[in-house]
Amino acid sequence: PLRKCVVTLEQHPKMEMLRVVRTPEGEVVVDLTGKAKGHGAYVTKNKAVIETAKKKKTLDRHLEVQVKPEVYDELLAIIEGEQK
């Protein structure tokens, strides 16, 4: 299944994306399973894309909540870990 990146607006297979979810409790988490309950947004697994999302507050707008810097750090760490 294809998903659209909220930053680049490009479609990619679901497995090439990272999902960030605003849970029903209002907490923002990185969803590695793709099955967490809540409002989700997909971002491409690319360091530049994540940094753009942080700078432009794209995830804040899509999830309608302020995203903590730790979430972006976690996304970047996941990408770094996959490249090794």
C-alpha distance (Angstrom), angle and dihedral (degrees) to the residues before:
residue distance angle dihedral
P1 . . .
L2 3.80 . .
R3 3.80 123.0 .
K4 3.80 129.4 -169.6
C5 3.80 120.8 -122.4
V6 3.82 109.7 -127.5
V7 3.82 90.3 -144.3
T8 3.82 105.3 43.5
L9 3.85 96.5 22.0
E10 3.82 88.0 -137.3
Q11 3.79 121.3 136.3
H12 3.79 119.6 -124.1
P13 3.81 135.9 165.7
K14 3.80 111.3 -80.6
M15 3.82 91.7 -114.3
E16 3.83 91.4 60.1
M17 3.80 91.7 57.0
L18 3.79 137.3 73.7
R19 3.81 119.0 -134.1
V20 3.78 121.7 -143.5
V21 3.81 116.0 -167.5
R22 3.79 135.8 -162.2
T23 3.80 101.7 -148.6
P24 3.83 122.0 -142.8
E25 3.83 86.2 -100.8
G26 3.83 89.9 59.3
E27 3.81 95.7 -109.1
V28 3.82 118.7 136.5
V29 3.81 115.4 -136.5
V30 3.80 138.5 166.5
D31 3.80 107.4 -111.9
L32 3.80 109.7 -148.2
T33 3.82 93.2 171.2
G34 3.81 95.5 52.8
K35 3.79 89.4 -136.6
A36 3.80 105.6 87.0
K37 3.79 115.7 129.5
G38 3.75 116.7 -111.8
H39 3.79 142.7 56.5
G40 3.81 109.8 -38.8
A41 3.79 137.3 -162.4
Y42 3.80 126.7 -168.9
V43 3.81 126.6 -139.5
T44 3.78 128.7 -174.3
K45 3.82 116.2 -106.6
N46 3.79 93.5 -109.8
K47 3.80 128.2 117.9
A48 3.83 93.6 -140.1
V49 3.81 91.4 50.9
I50 3.82 92.4 51.4
E51 3.80 91.6 48.0
T52 3.82 90.0 49.6
A53 3.82 90.1 50.4
K54 3.81 89.6 51.9
K55 3.80 94.0 46.8
K56 3.81 95.5 46.4
K57 3.83 94.5 36.1
T58 3.80 90.2 -127.4
L59 3.80 94.4 156.0
D60 3.81 90.6 48.4
R61 3.81 89.3 59.2
H62 3.80 96.6 43.3
L63 3.80 95.4 45.7
E64 3.82 92.8 37.9
V65 3.81 92.2 -133.5
Q66 3.80 136.4 87.5
V67 3.81 109.3 -90.1
K68 3.81 114.0 -143.2
P69 3.83 119.1 -127.1
E70 3.83 88.7 -118.7
V71 3.83 89.5 68.9
Y72 3.82 90.8 57.2
D73 3.82 89.7 45.7
E74 3.81 89.4 53.0
L75 3.82 91.6 49.7
L76 3.81 90.9 50.7
A77 3.82 91.1 47.1
I78 3.81 90.4 52.8
I79 3.79 90.9 52.2
E80 3.81 92.3 46.3
G81 3.80 90.2 50.4
E82 3.82 92.9 52.1
Q83 3.80 93.3 50.5
K84 3.81 93.4 58.0
